Amino acid sequence: MLVTVSDALDSKLAETTGWFGWTLATLGCAGALVAALLNSEQAGSAAAQDWSPFVLVAGLLLVGLVADEDRLFSVAGNALARLAPNGLLLYVVTVGLIVTVTSVLNLDTSVAFLTPILIYTARNRGVGEAPLLYGCLLLSNAGSLMLPGSNLTNLIVLGHLHLSGDQFLSHMAPAGFTAALVTALVVGVAERRSLLAPVVPVAESEIPVLGVGLIAVVAVTVSVLVLRSPAVPVAVIGVVTVIHRSFSSEVSPRRALGVLSLPVLIGLFGIAVGLGTLGRSWSGPAHLLLHLDSWGTAVAGAVTSVVVNNLPAASLLAARVPPRPFALLVGLNIGPNLFVTGSLAWLLWLRAAKSAGARPSITKACLLGIVAVPLSMAGALSMLALNGSH
């Protein structure tokens, strides 16, 4: 039986906004406050650089809540399942879908919207959830090197360079494609037994509610594709959608706040502001990157992402113009696959997977990441070298 976000949110609320979230919020607020007191001008500059990713994510989560209640995810999963006659082809189609959505919309949209779709798809075909479940997370991170908006760290790091989408694509497309391909191969080989298992006929599809949820998803998609700064419009769409639905269903303000996990978002934003201020006031990070080659820069980005999360890491390491911005992005975007602290996408993925009734294993995802990250980073950096980028 399919479990929707709305059915599971109450039981997951305490888990998501427990001591970890409030501890993170406390640390983030303290870090931002200290930064503002020590250097208000640099703290303001860091905040201006970092606020949009968090506002965008908040809007996406609210839209996702209503879309799931309208059964859009389960219906989409059933439709995808009907296209693939076997598990292997289903995986190939899924890889293309994840990379496409990640590239065009961004990785947070990918994990927030696609994770429940892929879980429902696997159940409808009678195949194991693991390849699609773990592939969604790892490929969303690894495949976020294609376009500036694919990963909001791209916008932070390259904000100094003012590259157009075409220019960014010319530098990063080979690296992004290689990273995604290597990651897909690692997950596919690890889960080959599940992919080769026989499939069952697809069950009858549910009937979705074609209303405000669908309108909101379309509006968000258009906003992200068309607007240069979609954060505020997407957030407004999310808030308006939830308010509208609250009058006719069980989408209460309390439930919406639970979906947002405000302590986590506030904490990460505060840490990003604090580290961004540090990077502007202290030459240490810039000096370190100046003396590293492309491989060292990527490793520094990956390690820093795991330690402080990739958005604060981008704010710290790109507070000044990085000498090797594309290599830095390889580390910031792919490195988070090593551990749950690496990116906000991990938290969105865990929430979406658990809310859809799955039982994602952080340990298993990390083990897959430990194998995939060095290989995919090596492939991406090799493509950058061949392309003359760094």
VENMOPE-V226885 format. One record per residue. N is the residue number from 1. D_LAST is the distance of its C-alpha to the last C-alpha in Angstrom with 2 decimals. Layout:
n=N d_last=D_LAST
n=N d_last=D_LAST
This chain:
n=1 d_last=49.01
n=2 d_last=45.97
n=3 d_last=45.18
n=4 d_last=43.70
n=5 d_last=41.75
n=6 d_last=44.85
n=7 d_last=46.98
n=8 d_last=44.73
n=9 d_last=43.47
n=10 d_last=46.48
n=11 d_last=46.23
n=12 d_last=42.51
n=13 d_last=42.78
n=14 d_last=43.84
n=15 d_last=41.16
n=16 d_last=38.32
n=17 d_last=39.62
n=18 d_last=41.11
n=19 d_last=40.56
n=20 d_last=36.81
n=21 d_last=36.23
n=22 d_last=38.56
n=23 d_last=37.21
n=24 d_last=33.68
n=25 d_last=35.16
n=26 d_last=37.01
n=27 d_last=34.02
n=28 d_last=31.92
n=29 d_last=34.77
n=30 d_last=35.39
n=31 d_last=31.78
n=32 d_last=31.68
n=33 d_last=35.12
n=34 d_last=34.31
n=35 d_last=31.19
n=36 d_last=33.38
n=37 d_last=36.11
n=38 d_last=33.95
n=39 d_last=31.85
n=40 d_last=32.83
n=41 d_last=30.67
n=42 d_last=27.38
n=43 d_last=28.62
n=44 d_last=29.36
n=45 d_last=25.91
n=46 d_last=24.41
n=47 d_last=27.01
n=48 d_last=26.28
n=49 d_last=22.59
n=50 d_last=23.55
n=51 d_last=26.88
n=52 d_last=26.07
n=53 d_last=24.58
n=54 d_last=27.79
n=55 d_last=30.13
n=56 d_last=28.58
n=57 d_last=28.98
n=58 d_last=32.56
n=59 d_last=33.48
n=60 d_last=32.12
n=61 d_last=34.13
n=62 d_last=37.29
n=63 d_last=37.00
n=64 d_last=36.40
n=65 d_last=39.60
n=66 d_last=41.74
n=67 d_last=40.17
n=68 d_last=41.00
n=69 d_last=44.53
n=70 d_last=44.93
n=71 d_last=44.08
n=72 d_last=41.20
n=73 d_last=39.06
n=74 d_last=41.82
n=75 d_last=42.72
n=76 d_last=39.15
n=77 d_last=38.93
n=78 d_last=42.19
n=79 d_last=41.09
n=80 d_last=37.90
n=81 d_last=40.05
n=82 d_last=42.37
n=83 d_last=39.69
n=84 d_last=38.91
n=85 d_last=41.72
n=86 d_last=40.23
n=87 d_last=37.89
n=88 d_last=35.21
n=89 d_last=35.01
n=90 d_last=35.13
n=91 d_last=32.04
n=92 d_last=30.15
n=93 d_last=31.24
n=94 d_last=30.27
n=95 d_last=26.70
n=96 d_last=26.35
n=97 d_last=28.04
n=98 d_last=25.87
n=99 d_last=22.55
n=100 d_last=24.10
n=101 d_last=25.52
n=102 d_last=22.40
n=103 d_last=20.29
n=104 d_last=23.01
n=105 d_last=24.63
n=106 d_last=22.28
n=107 d_last=22.55
n=108 d_last=25.40
n=109 d_last=27.44
n=110 d_last=26.81
n=111 d_last=28.15
n=112 d_last=30.87
n=113 d_last=32.26
n=114 d_last=31.47
n=115 d_last=32.45
n=116 d_last=36.16
n=117 d_last=36.08
n=118 d_last=34.81
n=119 d_last=37.31
n=120 d_last=40.09
n=121 d_last=38.93
n=122 d_last=39.14
n=123 d_last=42.56
n=124 d_last=43.87
n=125 d_last=43.03
n=126 d_last=44.32
n=127 d_last=41.10
n=128 d_last=39.36
n=129 d_last=37.19
n=130 d_last=34.66
n=131 d_last=32.26
n=132 d_last=32.03
n=133 d_last=32.18
n=134 d_last=29.42
n=135 d_last=27.38
n=136 d_last=27.41
n=137 d_last=25.85
n=138 d_last=23.24
n=139 d_last=22.22
n=140 d_last=22.12
n=141 d_last=19.53
n=142 d_last=17.47
n=143 d_last=17.95
n=144 d_last=16.86
n=145 d_last=13.34
n=146 d_last=14.93
n=147 d_last=16.01
n=148 d_last=15.85
n=149 d_last=19.24
n=150 d_last=18.70
n=151 d_last=17.98
n=152 d_last=19.05
n=153 d_last=16.31
n=154 d_last=14.07
n=155 d_last=16.57
n=156 d_last=16.66
n=157 d_last=13.01
n=158 d_last=12.53
n=159 d_last=16.09
n=160 d_last=15.29
n=161 d_last=13.35
n=162 d_last=16.09
n=163 d_last=14.36
n=164 d_last=16.93
n=165 d_last=17.07
n=166 d_last=16.79
n=167 d_last=13.62
n=168 d_last=12.01
n=169 d_last=13.61
n=170 d_last=12.42
n=171 d_last=8.72
n=172 d_last=9.75
n=173 d_last=13.20
n=174 d_last=12.79
n=175 d_last=10.92
n=176 d_last=13.57
n=177 d_last=16.36
n=178 d_last=15.70
n=179 d_last=15.62
n=180 d_last=18.80
n=181 d_last=20.47
n=182 d_last=20.09
n=183 d_last=21.34
n=184 d_last=24.18
n=185 d_last=25.21
n=186 d_last=25.42
n=187 d_last=27.57
n=188 d_last=29.58
n=189 d_last=30.43
n=190 d_last=31.37
n=191 d_last=33.61
n=192 d_last=34.86
n=193 d_last=38.49
n=194 d_last=38.32
n=195 d_last=36.65
n=196 d_last=39.32
n=197 d_last=42.24
n=198 d_last=44.72
n=199 d_last=44.42
n=200 d_last=47.31
n=201 d_last=48.35
n=202 d_last=46.81
n=203 d_last=49.08
n=204 d_last=50.33
n=205 d_last=47.87
n=206 d_last=48.58
n=207 d_last=49.18
n=208 d_last=46.61
n=209 d_last=47.61
n=210 d_last=46.43
n=211 d_last=46.40
n=212 d_last=44.40
n=213 d_last=41.85
n=214 d_last=40.87
n=215 d_last=40.92
n=216 d_last=38.59
n=217 d_last=36.07
n=218 d_last=36.12
n=219 d_last=35.86
n=220 d_last=32.86
n=221 d_last=31.09
n=222 d_last=31.84
n=223 d_last=30.80
n=224 d_last=27.35
n=225 d_last=26.83
n=226 d_last=28.36
n=227 d_last=27.92
n=228 d_last=24.92
n=229 d_last=26.22
n=230 d_last=28.27
n=231 d_last=28.80
n=232 d_last=32.24
n=233 d_last=33.66
n=234 d_last=32.70
n=235 d_last=34.29
n=236 d_last=37.37
n=237 d_last=37.69
n=238 d_last=37.58
n=239 d_last=40.19
n=240 d_last=42.48
n=241 d_last=42.33
n=242 d_last=43.29
n=243 d_last=46.04
n=244 d_last=47.44
n=245 d_last=47.48
n=246 d_last=49.00
n=247 d_last=52.24
n=248 d_last=52.76
n=249 d_last=51.27
n=250 d_last=50.37
n=251 d_last=46.99
n=252 d_last=48.10
n=253 d_last=46.19
n=254 d_last=46.21
n=255 d_last=44.61
n=256 d_last=41.94
n=257 d_last=41.15
n=258 d_last=40.96
n=259 d_last=38.36
n=260 d_last=36.22
n=261 d_last=36.26
n=262 d_last=36.19
n=263 d_last=36.16
n=264 d_last=32.85
n=265 d_last=31.25
n=266 d_last=32.76
n=267 d_last=31.70
n=268 d_last=28.03
n=269 d_last=28.03
n=270 d_last=29.81
n=271 d_last=27.46
n=272 d_last=24.45
n=273 d_last=26.34
n=274 d_last=27.30
n=275 d_last=23.87
n=276 d_last=22.40
n=277 d_last=25.23
n=278 d_last=24.59
n=279 d_last=20.95
n=280 d_last=22.31
n=281 d_last=25.19
n=282 d_last=23.79
n=283 d_last=21.01
n=284 d_last=20.59
n=285 d_last=17.59
n=286 d_last=15.69
n=287 d_last=16.94
n=288 d_last=15.87
n=289 d_last=12.19
n=290 d_last=12.40
n=291 d_last=13.69
n=292 d_last=11.45
n=293 d_last=8.88
n=294 d_last=6.29
n=295 d_last=9.61
n=296 d_last=11.55
n=297 d_last=9.58
n=298 d_last=10.05
n=299 d_last=13.59
n=300 d_last=14.30
n=301 d_last=13.57
n=302 d_last=15.74
n=303 d_last=18.47
n=304 d_last=18.74
n=305 d_last=19.06
n=306 d_last=21.88
n=307 d_last=23.55
n=308 d_last=23.65
n=309 d_last=22.44
n=310 d_last=19.06
n=311 d_last=20.30
n=312 d_last=21.56
n=313 d_last=18.50
n=314 d_last=16.28
n=315 d_last=18.95
n=316 d_last=18.93
n=317 d_last=15.30
n=318 d_last=14.52
n=319 d_last=17.89
n=320 d_last=16.26
n=321 d_last=13.11
n=322 d_last=10.28
n=323 d_last=8.21
n=324 d_last=4.95
n=325 d_last=6.53
n=326 d_last=5.19
n=327 d_last=5.36
n=328 d_last=8.39
n=329 d_last=9.77
n=330 d_last=9.94
n=331 d_last=12.09
n=332 d_last=13.97
n=333 d_last=14.89
n=334 d_last=15.70
n=335 d_last=16.88
n=336 d_last=19.90
n=337 d_last=21.47
n=338 d_last=22.53
n=339 d_last=25.21
n=340 d_last=27.13
n=341 d_last=25.94
n=342 d_last=22.33
n=343 d_last=22.72
n=344 d_last=25.54
n=345 d_last=25.39
n=346 d_last=27.12
n=347 d_last=30.03
n=348 d_last=30.37
n=349 d_last=30.34
n=350 d_last=32.98
n=351 d_last=35.10
n=352 d_last=35.01
n=353 d_last=35.69
n=354 d_last=38.57
n=355 d_last=40.01
n=356 d_last=40.20
n=357 d_last=42.15
n=358 d_last=39.52
n=359 d_last=39.05
n=360 d_last=35.35
n=361 d_last=34.76
n=362 d_last=32.03
n=363 d_last=32.51
n=364 d_last=32.01
n=365 d_last=28.90
n=366 d_last=27.41
n=367 d_last=28.45
n=368 d_last=26.77
n=369 d_last=23.60
n=370 d_last=23.76
n=371 d_last=23.77
n=372 d_last=21.34
n=373 d_last=18.52
n=374 d_last=17.62
n=375 d_last=18.00
n=376 d_last=16.09
n=377 d_last=13.10
n=378 d_last=13.24
n=379 d_last=13.58
n=380 d_last=10.75
n=381 d_last=8.21
n=382 d_last=10.18
n=383 d_last=9.91
n=384 d_last=6.16
n=385 d_last=6.94
n=386 d_last=10.01
n=387 d_last=8.78
n=388 d_last=6.85
n=389 d_last=3.78
n=390 d_last=0.00
